[in-house]
Amino acid sequence: MRQRLLAAALVLVTAPAVPAVAKEKVVRLTLGPFRIEARRDREVCQAIRIPNVPGMEIKSYDVRSRSFRKGNVGTHHLVIYGYNGSNAAAFPLRKNPRDVVDDPGCNGFGPVDFFRNRVQLAGSGGESRSRDGKWLETQGLTPLGLATLLPNTGSNGDAIVVINSHYFNNTTKPGRGLVRVEFRLAPYDGTRRVVRSVTPVDASYDIDVPPGEVRSVSATWASRERAGWQHVKIRRS
């Protein structure tokens, strides 16, 4: 299976004040169930419109991927994106939770500017932080008095959320994937700095490593406010 590496860094910027025009709310989303053939993996995308969330920030999130057959059908990764562009009409919006599109990384999904104008909102890896029965669960929030905004797609205050789920099936029978997402939203008052994501692509360029070998790559990045570094050690067997 082709492996990819996504290295992400956070940049802190000062955002203009946004009036608090909405009340706190909880948004719950479900993706799937979707079929995964025996001895295969499957990576899918789904775009969901969230209406009437102007000027909202994500106070916390809870993402869950269902694990089946003693962990032999489970999640490789789960990423939740927001869209910060102006071409939301190009997304194939779902009609029901089973409407999924096969697209690794969602790189060819939706408008052509999605790759440049997507904002990572939540996610988990196969090592999800905790297990709740048959659910692999990751919870998170924005720390240190910062804010993560839910991008709006226009003047109506709607938002587009894209769920990217990658499942594996190590059994001899077809399996299924199932994802649940919960966002707790609140009006952003404009007083805290906003967290935005930057994706260095150096590690993705260097991830082609022969089986059994170990290689190291490094890169530097800088923002207007601070400089940072990344060092990636890759092993594939």
Sequence and secondary structure as in RCSB ss.txt:
>XXXX:A:sequence
MRQRLLAAALVLVTAPAVPAVAKEKVVRLTLGPFRIEARRDREVCQAIRIPNVPGMEIKSYDVRSRSFRKGNVGT
HHLVIYGYNGSNAAAFPLRKNPRDVVDDPGCNGFGPVDFFRNRVQLAGSGGESRSRDGKWLETQGLTPLGLATLL
PNTGSNGDAIVVINSHYFNNTTKPGRGLVRVEFRLAPYDGTRRVVRSVTPVDASYDIDVPPGEVRSVSATWASRE
RAGWQHVKIRRS
>XXXX:A:secstr
        EEEEE        S  EEEEEEEEEEEE TTEEEEEEEEEEE S TTEEEEEEEEEEE BGGGTEEE
EEEEEEEE SS GGGS B SSTT  EE GGGTTSSSTTTTTSEEEEEEEETT SEEETTEEEEEEE  TT B B 
  SSTT  EEEEEEEEEEE SSS EEEEEEEEEEEEE  S S EEEEE   HHHHT    TT EEEEEEEEE SS
 EEEEEEEEE  
